[in-house]
Each structure stands twice: as structure tokens, then as C-alpha cells.
């Protein structure tokens, strides 16, 4: 008897917001741009590529190509796709130590403008 197999598609398992967040977080944390592009494509397929294309204003075929392991999406495309997912990108820097120690911010440490002497 011949064994029948099906091609594994992660998009079939991205069926909750929690799964999608975990999956995208892992891709972004990897630092691998091709992995990020592919993960965005997987989520787009799970959510419906046609729906994502409409929401972003980009062609469906272009999204399939760009959001693949070989794709190199521009930042504007990533932002549009993330917005279509209902998400966003944001920085994750540690809070500045200046606020806790009471030090002035760098903006207030600028030297004063020289005065004209008459």
C-alpha cells in the first residue's frame, strides 16, 4: 500500500490571533529578513490573500511574490500588511534611565543661543 502525504502548510494552523502573534514574533526575533517576509506571507494566506490585497491596495500576485522566502518587501509594504492584519510595528527599546534618575533630557541640554552684544 502506497503512503499518501500532503504538503505541510503552516497557514492551515494560523487559526487564532494568539497563534499569529506568536508566529510573527518568532519571525521578527530571528532577525532573518527572508523568514519575516515568508511569515508575513503565511499569515496573509491564512487571513485570505485577496482580502489582504484589497486592504493594502497591492496586487495579490505581487503580495504572493513579495511575501515569500525569496521576496524582499519594502518597509512600506510590511507596514501596510501589518495594518491589514490589524497590527503594527513598534520599537521595543528599554525605557530611558534619565526619567528614573531625574536627569534632564538631551533636548533640554542644548547650549543656549549666543546673544548679540550691542
C-alpha positions as a Markdown table, in Angstrom:
| # | Residue | x | y | z |
|---|---|---|---|---|
| 1 | Unk | 0.0 | 0.0 | 0.0 |
| 2 | Unk | 1.3 | 3.4 | -1.0 |
| 3 | Unk | 1.5 | 6.1 | 1.7 |
| 4 | Unk | -0.3 | 9.3 | 0.8 |
| 5 | Unk | 1.1 | 12.5 | 2.1 |
| 6 | Unk | 0.0 | 16.1 | 1.9 |
| 7 | Unk | 2.3 | 19.2 | 1.7 |
| 8 | Unk | 2.6 | 20.9 | 5.1 |
| 9 | Unk | 1.3 | 24.4 | 5.1 |
| 10 | Unk | 1.7 | 26.5 | 8.3 |
| 11 | Unk | -1.1 | 28.8 | 7.1 |
| 12 | Unk | -3.5 | 26.0 | 7.9 |
| 13 | Unk | -2.5 | 26.2 | 11.6 |
| 14 | Unk | -2.6 | 30.0 | 12.0 |
| 15 | Unk | -6.2 | 30.0 | 13.1 |
| 16 | Unk | -6.2 | 32.4 | 16.1 |
| 17 | Unk | -4.8 | 35.8 | 16.8 |
| 18 | Unk | -2.6 | 34.2 | 19.6 |
| 19 | Unk | -1.0 | 31.8 | 17.1 |
| 20 | Unk | -0.4 | 34.6 | 14.6 |
| 21 | Unk | 1.2 | 36.9 | 17.2 |
| 22 | Unk | 3.5 | 34.1 | 18.4 |
| 23 | Unk | 4.4 | 33.1 | 14.9 |
| 24 | Unk | 5.2 | 36.7 | 13.8 |
| 25 | Unk | 7.1 | 37.5 | 17.0 |
| 26 | Unk | 9.4 | 34.4 | 16.4 |
| 27 | Unk | 10.0 | 35.5 | 12.8 |
| 28 | Unk | 10.9 | 39.1 | 13.8 |
| 29 | Unk | 13.1 | 37.9 | 16.7 |
| 30 | Unk | 15.0 | 35.7 | 14.3 |
| 31 | Unk | 16.4 | 38.8 | 12.5 |
| 32 | Unk | 16.2 | 36.9 | 9.2 |
| 33 | Unk | 14.5 | 39.1 | 6.6 |
| 34 | Unk | 13.6 | 36.2 | 4.4 |
| 35 | Unk | 12.0 | 34.5 | 7.4 |
| 36 | Unk | 10.0 | 37.6 | 8.2 |
| 37 | Unk | 8.8 | 38.0 | 4.6 |
| 38 | Unk | 7.8 | 34.4 | 4.5 |
| 39 | Unk | 6.0 | 34.6 | 7.8 |
| 40 | Unk | 4.0 | 37.6 | 6.7 |
| 41 | Unk | 3.1 | 35.7 | 3.6 |
| 42 | Unk | 1.9 | 32.7 | 5.7 |
| 43 | Unk | -0.3 | 34.9 | 7.8 |
| 44 | Unk | -1.6 | 36.7 | 4.7 |
| 45 | Unk | -2.6 | 33.3 | 3.2 |
| 46 | Unk | -4.2 | 32.3 | 6.5 |
| 47 | Unk | -6.2 | 35.5 | 6.6 |
| 48 | Unk | -7.0 | 35.4 | 2.9 |
| 49 | Unk | -4.6 | 36.9 | 0.4 |
| 50 | Unk | -7.4 | 38.6 | -1.7 |
| 51 | Unk | -8.7 | 40.3 | 1.5 |
| 52 | Unk | -5.1 | 41.5 | 2.4 |
| 53 | Unk | -4.5 | 42.7 | -1.2 |
| 54 | Unk | -7.7 | 44.8 | -1.1 |
| 55 | Unk | -6.8 | 46.2 | 2.3 |
| 56 | Unk | -3.3 | 47.2 | 1.3 |
| 57 | Unk | -4.1 | 48.3 | -2.2 |
| 58 | Unk | -1.4 | 46.0 | -3.6 |
| 59 | Unk | -1.9 | 43.3 | -6.3 |
| 60 | Unk | -2.5 | 39.8 | -4.9 |
| 61 | Unk | 0.1 | 38.3 | -7.3 |
| 62 | Unk | 2.7 | 40.9 | -6.1 |
| 63 | Unk | 2.0 | 40.0 | -2.5 |
| 64 | Unk | 2.5 | 36.3 | -3.1 |
| 65 | Unk | 5.9 | 37.1 | -4.7 |
| 66 | Unk | 7.0 | 39.7 | -2.2 |
| 67 | Unk | 5.8 | 37.8 | 0.9 |
| 68 | Unk | 7.9 | 34.7 | 0.2 |
| 69 | Unk | 11.3 | 33.5 | 1.4 |
| 70 | Unk | 12.8 | 35.0 | -1.8 |
| 71 | Unk | 10.8 | 38.2 | -1.5 |
| 72 | Unk | 12.3 | 41.5 | -0.3 |
| 73 | Unk | 9.4 | 43.6 | 0.8 |
| 74 | Unk | 9.9 | 47.3 | 1.3 |
| 75 | Unk | 9.2 | 48.7 | 4.7 |
| 76 | Unk | 6.0 | 50.5 | 3.3 |
| 77 | Unk | 4.7 | 47.1 | 2.2 |
| 78 | Unk | 5.4 | 45.5 | 5.6 |
| 79 | Unk | 3.6 | 48.4 | 7.4 |
| 80 | Unk | 0.6 | 48.1 | 5.0 |
| 81 | Unk | 0.4 | 44.3 | 5.5 |
| 82 | Unk | 0.7 | 44.6 | 9.3 |
| 83 | Unk | -2.1 | 47.2 | 9.3 |
| 84 | Unk | -4.2 | 44.9 | 7.2 |
| 85 | Unk | -3.7 | 42.2 | 9.9 |
| 86 | Unk | -4.9 | 44.7 | 12.5 |
| 87 | Unk | -1.4 | 45.0 | 13.9 |
| 88 | Unk | 1.5 | 47.4 | 13.7 |
| 89 | Unk | 5.3 | 47.6 | 14.2 |
| 90 | Unk | 6.7 | 49.4 | 17.2 |
| 91 | Unk | 10.1 | 49.8 | 18.8 |
| 92 | Unk | 10.9 | 47.8 | 21.9 |
| 93 | Unk | 13.7 | 49.8 | 23.4 |
| 94 | Unk | 14.2 | 49.8 | 27.2 |
| 95 | Unk | 12.9 | 52.9 | 28.9 |
| 96 | Unk | 15.4 | 55.7 | 29.2 |
| 97 | Unk | 17.3 | 55.8 | 32.6 |
| 98 | Unk | 17.1 | 59.6 | 32.6 |
| 99 | Unk | 13.5 | 59.6 | 33.7 |
| 100 | Unk | 14.2 | 57.5 | 36.7 |
| 101 | Unk | 17.3 | 59.4 | 37.9 |
| 102 | Unk | 15.7 | 62.9 | 37.4 |
| 103 | Unk | 18.3 | 63.9 | 34.8 |
| 104 | Unk | 17.2 | 66.3 | 32.2 |
| 105 | Unk | 16.5 | 65.0 | 28.7 |
| 106 | Unk | 19.0 | 65.7 | 25.9 |
| 107 | Unk | 16.6 | 68.2 | 24.3 |
| 108 | Unk | 16.9 | 70.4 | 27.3 |
| 109 | Unk | 20.7 | 70.1 | 27.4 |
| 110 | Unk | 21.3 | 72.0 | 24.2 |
| 111 | Unk | 23.5 | 75.0 | 24.6 |
| 112 | Unk | 21.8 | 78.4 | 24.7 |
| 113 | Unk | 21.9 | 80.5 | 21.5 |
| 114 | Unk | 24.6 | 83.2 | 21.7 |
| 115 | Unk | 23.3 | 86.7 | 22.4 |
| 116 | Unk | 24.2 | 89.6 | 20.3 |
| 117 | Unk | 26.2 | 92.2 | 22.1 |
| 118 | Unk | 25.3 | 95.8 | 21.2 |
